[in-house]
Amino acid sequence: MDILILLATMLFCFVIGMPIAYSLAMAAIVGALWIGIPLEAVMLKISDGVSKVAMLTIPFFVLAGAIMAEGGMARRLVAFADVLVGLTRLRGSLSIVNVLATTFLSGISGSAVADTSAIGSVMIPQMEKNGYPRVFATNLTISSSVQALLVPPSHNAVLYSLATGGTISISALFMAGVFPGLLLGFSLIILCLAVAYREKHPHGQTVPAKDAIRIAVDASWGLITLVIILGGILGGIFTAIEAGAIACIWAFFVTMFIYRDYRWRDLPVLLHRTLRTVAMVMTLIACASSVGYIMALTQMPAKMTAFFLSISDNKYVILLLINVLLLVLGTLVDMAPSILIATPILLPVMKNFGVDPVHFGMIMLLNLGIGLCHPPVGAILFVGCAVGKVTIEQVMRKIWPFYAVMFFVLMCVTYLPEISLWLPRLLQVLH
């Protein structure tokens, strides 16, 4: 009954349209009153939830990603990817450029929505102009943007770390996402090539050597951000928090003094938008911490473990059931609250079945990322449709091959844990 009261309150608040953060707080308050816990304890947990030093990672990487995404980096990365792909003169080269440019920007922005908007605004019109169907270009942009949820500096990887109570290293999660993200990008490229030869998409054009050098040099300033984040963490030079701070300084320097595409008078607006995003995320984390506390008192994780054990004691069957559960959750609830709600419940279950918490983090991020590409809550889907100027109905009729690729990658990441764990273990050995 304790668990039913908690979940029913949360669901009721969702249904009546209360903001998710306040819904979580209300559920915690009702749950505390039901089991006889002083409300002061709930308030203390809300405060403790945002009192961790690791929280600094979020504003640093959100700000760095916003500066680079809006400061002309997307256009330069698209041009650089075009140079690389143009050397092959493959059929469907522009679709490969789309995926490759998104891969580069994902390692800078950490936000799938930002990638969809930035890359889509450049690539979708360009692809249509060169003979690609606009819906295909939109679907490709939406699907490839899921990479940003996996590769560093993924904001959602930070949220997962915080949802575990800080027991999982952010650096380990960053490194764990590298190969799943690259696998998704590579799989989408294979799909692009198959579609290109079936639909007779145009061949790519080689960029003249003089222009190629200029484009590469221009893009290299932004790509150094990747070296700062990955190289710094992997080499043990600085922590994830320090990497975020340095990435912020570098992004500001490159955008305002080298590229100079962004106007100084627009900077306060960007900072205000970033602060609003960070405030919303922090409020979610704070309120989710109180719900996690009540869940622990009602022994929900232990009861969930017992429930799954009653179904099967086979780890692979349980992983499949968890995947289905997360896919459904991802389509109904936005990603940040999904992570903050589901992690305290499901992580103990996964640990009981011998699943590494870092590995489970990648499973969760990819599942919920696929949900963002599907109605009714799909943020990436809605942004992609708005940028691509197509309807959701048009996109949904043609997106199924992309779903199939993402599901294939999900199964690989789920049942081949070394894809996620190889690099974090190397990082541990080096340190």
N, C-alpha and C positions, 0 to 999 in steps of 0.2 A: 504493500500500500504506500510506503514511503516513496518508492521509486515512481509509482503511478502518479502520485500527487505532484512530484517534481516535474515529470515529463508532461503531464496534462496541463499544468500551469504554463509551461514553456510553449506548448503547442497552441494553447488558447491565445496567448499574447501574440504569437506569430500570425494567427488567423485574423485577429482584429486589427492588424496593421501596426502594432507597436514596433518601434525600431528594435533590431535584434539585440543590441547591447542591453537595452532596458528590459527586454523580455527575459534575458538571462538573469539580470539582477532581480527581477520580480520573482522568477522561479526559485532563486536562492533564498529570497526572503520568505516566501510561502513555505518552502521546504524546511527552513530553519524553525519557523513558527510551529510547523506540524510535528517535528521531532523534538521540540523543546530546547533549541539552542538559542542563546542570547543573540539579538540582532547585532550587538557590538562585534561579535565574532565574524559575522558576514562582512561588516564594514572594514574590519582589519584585514580580511582576506582580499577585499577589493583594493585596499591600499598596497598590500604586499605584492599583489599581482603585477604592479608597474614600478616596483622599487628595485628591480634588478639592473645591474650594470649592463647586462647583455641587451637591454632595451635600446641602448644607444645605437645599435646596429641598424635599427629600422629607420630613424630619421636620416642617418648618414647616407644609406644606400638609396632611399626614396628620393632624396634631394639630388644625389649624383646622377641617378637614372633620369630624373626629370630634366636636369640641365642638358645632359648629352642627347636625350631623345628630342628635345625641342630646339636644340642649338645647331641644327644642320647636320648632325651625325648620320641620321638615317639616309639622307640623300648621298652622302659620301660613301657609306658602306654599300649601298646599292651599286654605285659606280665601281667600287673596288671589286665587289662580287662579279660584276659584269666583265671586268678585265680578266679575272681568273677563269670564269666559265667560257668566255669568248675564245680562249685558246683551243678549246676542244671542238668548237663549231657543231655541237650536238643539236639534234632536233629537240625542240622544247627547252632551249637554253635559258630563256627568260624565267621559266618556272623554277629552274634550278637556282637562278640568281635570287629569286624571291626567298627560297628556303635558306640559302647561304647567308644572305644579308640579315635575315631574321636571327640566324645562329649567332652572327657577330653582335647584333644589337642586344640579343638576350643576355650575353655576357657583360653587358654594360648597364642595361636598364633594370633587370630583375623583375620586370612587370610584363605580363602577357598582354594586358589591355593597351599599355603604352606601345608595345611592339606592333600590335594589330593596327593601331591608329597611325603610327609613324611610317611603318613599311607599307601599309595598305594605301596611304595617301600618295605614295610615290609609285608603287609597283602596279596597282590595279589599273589605273589609267594607261600606264605604259604598256602593260600586257595586252589590254584591249586594243590599243592603237596598233599593235603588231599582230593582231589576228587571233588572240586568245579569247575564249568566251569570258565575259565579265564575271559570271557566276563561278566558273572554274577558278579564276584568279582570286576571287573573294574567299572561296572555300580553302584554297591553298594557304592564303594569308592567315586565316583563322586557325587552321590546324598547325601550321608551323610555329605560331606564336606560343603554343603550349610548351615549347622548349624553354621559354623564360621562367616557367614554374619549376624547372628542374635544375638548370645550370646555375652556377654562382653568378651574381649575388641574388639568388631567388629570395624575395621578401617572404614568401610562404614557407620556405625552409627555416627561416628565423622564427616564424610563428610556431612551427612544429616544435622547434627546440624549446621555446618558451612554454608551450602546452605540456611538454614532458616535465616541467618544473626545472628546466635548465640542466637536466641530467645528461642530455645528448649535446655534444659539441657542435656549435654552428659550423666550425671549420670542417668537421667530419661530414656534415650534411652537404656542405658546399661541394666537397670533393666527390661525394657519393653521386651527386647529380650530373657530373660531367659526362660519363659514358651513356647513361639512359637518355640524356638530352641529345647527344650526338647520334645515338641509335635511332631516335625518332626522326632527326633531320635526314639521316641517310636513307631510312625507309621511305620517307616522303619523296626523296629524290628518285628512288627506284620507281615509285608510283608515277611520278611526273614523266619519267622516260617512257614507261609503258603506255600511258595515255597519249603522250606526244606522238609516238609511232602509230598508234591506232587512229588518232584524230588528225594526223598530218600537221602538227604544229610547226611553225617556221624554225629554220636553223638559226643558230646564233651567229653574230658577226665579230670578227677579231678586231680589237681596239688597236689603233696604231701605236707603235712602241713609245713615241714621244708622249702621247696622251696617257698611255698606261703608266708610265713612270710618274707623271705629274699626279694622277689619280691615286696611285699607291702611296706616294709621299703625303698627300693631303689626308688620306684615310688613316695613315699610320699614327697620327697624333691621338686619335680616338681609340685606336686598337691598343695603344699602350695601357689604357685603363684595364684591359684584360690581363696584361702582364702584371700590373700592380696588384690586382685582386688574386689571380691564380698563383702567380710566381711568389708573391709575398707570403701568402698563407702556406703554400706547399713548401717553400724554402724555410719556413719558420722565422721569417724576418719580422713579421708582426701578426697580431691576432685579427680575427674577422672584424672586430670593432675598429681597430686601428686602420685596417684596409679600407673600411667605409669612409673614415675621416680623410685619409689620403686621397681616395678616389674623388671625394667631394672637392677638395682643393684643386686636384688635377683637372677635373671636369670644368670647374669654373675658369681656370686659367686657359684651357684650350678653347672653350666656347667664347669667352669674352675678349681674349687677346690674340688668339691665332685665327680662329674661324671668323669671328666678328660678324656672324649672321644674326645674332640675338641682340636686341636693343636694350640698353641699360634701363630705360624707363619701364620695360616689361618685366624686369627682374623682381620687383616687389610683388607683382601679381603671381609669378611662379612660386615665390616663397610662401605667399599666403595660401595658395592651392596645396602646396606640400604640407604646410602646417595643419590644414584641415584634414588631409589624408592621414597624417600621423596621429592627430587627435582622435579620429574615428577608430583607428586601429588600436590605440592605447586604451580607449574606453571599452572596446570589445574584449581586450585581453584582461583588463581589470575585472569586468563583470563575469567573464568566463572562469576566472580564478575562483570566485565565490561559488559558482555552480560546481566546479571540480571538487571543492572542499565538501559541499553537501553530498555530492555523489560518493565521496570516500567514506563519509559517515554512515551513509545508507548501504554501504558495501556493494554498490552497483557493479564495479569491475569484477569482484569475486563471483557475483551472481551471473554476470554475463559469461564468465569463463565456464561456470557450471552448465549454463544453457548450451553453449557450443559443444561442450564435452558430451552432453546428452544426445547431440545429433551425430557426432562422429569424433573419434580420437585420431583421425588421420590428418596430419598437418596440411596436406595438399588439398583435401576437401574443404577444410576450414578456410584456407587461403582463398579458394574459389568463392565460398560463401561471403567472406569479408569483401572481396572485390565487387560482388553483386550489390552488397549493402552500400558500399561507398559510391558506386556508380549511380545508384538511385538517389542517395543523399546529395551527391554533387549536382544532380539536375534540379533539386528542390530547394537547396539552401546555398547561399554564396560561399566562396571558398574559405575565407578567414573564419567565420563562425563555425563552419563544418569542421575545420581543423581543431579549433578550440573546444568544441563540444565532443567530437568523436575520439580524440586522442586519449583523454583520461579513461575512457570506457574501453576502447579496443586495444590499447597498447599492453595492458596487463594480460589480456587474452593471448596476444601474439607472443609475449615473453613466455607464457606458460607452454606454448607449443614450440618453443625454441627458435623463434624468428628474431633476428637481430633488430633492435630498435631503429638503427640507421636504415636498414633494408626496408623495414615497414614504413619509414618516412617516405621513401621514394615511391612505394606502392600507393600510399595515401595521396601524395601530391599528384601522381599521374592519373589516378582514378578521378579525383576531384577536378583536375584540369580538363579531362574529357567532358565532365559535367558542365563546365563553363562554355562548351561548344554546343550545348543542347538546351532547348527551351525547357521550362519556363523562366529559369533564372540566368541562363547563359550570358554572362557579361561580355565574353570575347565574341560570341555570336552576334550580339546586338551592335557592338561597336564595329565589327566587320561589315555587317549589313549597312550601317550608316555610312561608313567610309566608302564602301563599294557601290552605294546607291542601288541596292537590290533588296527585294523583300525577303523576309524570313522563309516564306513558302518556297520561293525559287531556290534558296540555298539548301533547304532541307531535302528537296527532291534530288539534289546532286551530291550531297555530302557523304553518302554512305561508304564509298570507297575510302575516304579519308578516315572515317570511323573505324573501318576494318584495319587500316594500317595502325592506328593508335591502339586498338585492342590487341593486335599482334605484339606490339612493343610492350604493352602492359603485361601480357602473358610471359614474355621473355624476362622482363624485370622481376615479375613475381616468382617465377620458378627457376630462374638462374641468378641467385643472389650475388654471385661474384661480379656481375655487371655493375652493381652498385657498391660492393664492398672492397673491390680490389684497390682502388685509389686511396680510400681512407686508411686501409691497413698499411699501405706503403707510406702514407703520411705519418702513421704511428711509429713505424720502424725508423723512419728518418729522424724522428724527434726523440 
